[in-house]
Amino acid sequence: MRLPCRLLLPPILLPAILLAAILLAATMHAMPAHADGFQLETLMAEMKAVRSSSAHFVEKKYDSLLSKPVETSGTLKYVAPGWLERIAAPPRRDYMVVDHDTLSGIQPNGRPFFVTLSDHAEVAALVEGIRSTLAGDLATLRRYYRTAFSGDRNAWQLILTPLSEKVRDKVDLIRISGAGASVKEIDTHEADGDHSDMVVTPDGP
């Protein structure tokens, strides 16, 4: 894809937290019934049935200060109900893992970081939006995001808008596209106008 030291994590890791975490969001916004009956509740039930998954990702980070996007690739792993891992391949070598109430890892500069989520509500909101999506936990999603869902089983889209103003100071919205219980693409739009696009390719059948 962790603060009253505002962010103990450097800003560059924010998209990574979001994207890693949404591997493989919530005051519900009512949507019309879909022809095939595939709605957000259906998607969450199918997500909940997935006990583990792994994937390859390619992420492009668009920064207004740079003339071209920064591309990162690597691997993602998820184990229910809430273990998430992101490993970036060289030359951008970084690592992070979410495990229960902690977010930890290694920054690109080689420095380790460790955050207790229960002590940092803003980061917890971002992580729980991700983790609860994968776990099919609608109750937790509704605590943190306004959610708009559209499409059908073959091609759906989920737009997550943070309810917290502090979270919106960092992220405007997250757009997730997929098919069935598989996530295919994730677009993260940050409050400063920058954005990240990630293409996710699940491993194996």
N, C-alpha and C positions, 0 to 999 in steps of 0.2 A: 505493500500500500504505500497529553502528556506533557508550576506555574504561578501563585501570587508573586512569584518572581516572573511575573507575567507569563512568559514561556521559558521554561528551562530548556526547551528544545529550540534550535535555530529555526527561523522561518522556512528554510529550504526543505525541512523535513515534514512540513504540514501536508503538502500534497501526497507525500509518500505514506503518511499515516492513513489518510483517507483512502488512497487507491489500493494500498496493500490490504487494508482491511476489507474492502469490498470485493474480495476475490471472486471469487468463483461463479421512511427510511426510517410526534406525528399525530397531529390532529388530523383525522382522516378527511379527505376531500371526496365527497360523493361523486362517483362517475357513473355514466350510463352502463347498463348491463351489456356484457360482450356477447356476441353471437354464440361463441363456443363455451360460454360460462366461465371463461378464464379471467378471474378478477384478482385483486391484490390478495384476498384471503386464500385463493387457490394457490397463488404463487408462494405465499408464506408457508402453506402446508407442505408444498413440494420441497421448499428449501429446508424445512425442518427434518424432512426424511433423509437428507444428505448428511451422512455422519462424518465424511472426510472427503477432501478433494485437493488436487494440485493442478497448477497451470503455469504456463509461460506467459510473460507479459512484455509488451513494448509500450513505453510511455514517452510522450512528447510534451515537454514543458515549455509553454510560450510565455516569455518574460518581456515586458515592454522595454527593458534596458538592453536586450540582446537582439542582434540582427537575424538570428535563426534559432529555432527551438533546440533545447537540450534533450537529447534522446537517451533513455535508459532502458535496459532490458534485464530480465532476470526471472526468478521463480517465485511463486506464491503457494502457500500451503494453508489449509484450514482443517481443524479437527473440532467437531462439535463437543460442547456447545459454545466454545469461545476462545479457542487457541488459534492464533493467526501468525504467520511468519512471512516476511518479505526479504529476499536476498537479491541484491543487485549485482550484476556481473561486471567484471572489469570493462573499461577503465574506471567506472564509477562504482567503487566497491563500498556498499553500506549494507547494514543488516538491522532488522527490527523484529520484535516479537511482542504480541499482546497475549498475556496469560492471566486469566482471572482479573485481579485488581491492579495489574502492573503493565507498563509499557517500557520496554528496554531495548537496547541495541547498541550499534556502533555507527557513528556519523562518518561521512565521507572523509573527514580529516583524521579519522582514527580514534576520536575521543568517544568513550562510552557515555551513555545516558540512561537514566532510570527515573520513572515517574510513577507515583502511586495515584491511580485514577480517582479514588474516593477523595483525595485531597485537592483535585483540580477539576472542577465541574465542567469547564469549557472543553477540555480535552476528553473528558469522560463522555460528553454529549456526542462528540465526533466518533469516538470509538464505539459507543453503544449503538449509534445509528447503523454502523457497519455490522457489528457483531450480532445485533438483534435481527437484521435482515437475513443474515446467513442462518441464524438459529430459528427463523420463523416466529419471532417473538413480537407480535403486534402490540401488546400492551406497552412494552418498553419503547417501541417506535413512536407510539402516540405521545409519549412524554417529551420527545425531543424534536419531532419534525412534522411539518405539514406535507402531506404526500399526495401526489397526483399520478394516477396510474392509467395507462391506455394501451391499446393493442390487443393481441390475442396470443395463444400459446406459441405460435410460430415466430412472432415478432412483437415483443412488448417493450414498453418504456416506463420507467419509474423516475419521477422528478422529486427530489427531496429539498425542501426549504427549511432551514433551521428556525425553530421558534424563538430561541434565545438571541437577544440583540447582540450579546457578546460573541456568540458564535458567528452571527451574520457579519460582524466586523472583520472576520477572517474569510468566510466562505458564503457566497451568495446562494449557490445551489449546486447540487450534484445530480447529474443525469445518467441513469444506468439503463443500458439496453441489453436485451437478451432473448433467449428462446427456451421455453420450458423452465427447468431449474438451473439453466446455465447462463452466466453473465458473459456477454460478448464484448461490450465496450462501456467505458466509464469516462464521462467528461466532468471535470471539476472546475467551476467558475469561482474565482476568488474575488473578494471585495475590492481589491486594488486594480481589477481589470485583467490580471493575468489568468491563464487557464491551463489545464493539463488534460490531455487526451490519452487514454490507455486502451489498447486492444488486448483482450485476454483470450488465450487459446488453451482450453482444458487438456490435460494429459490423458491419453488413452481413451477407451470407450467408457 
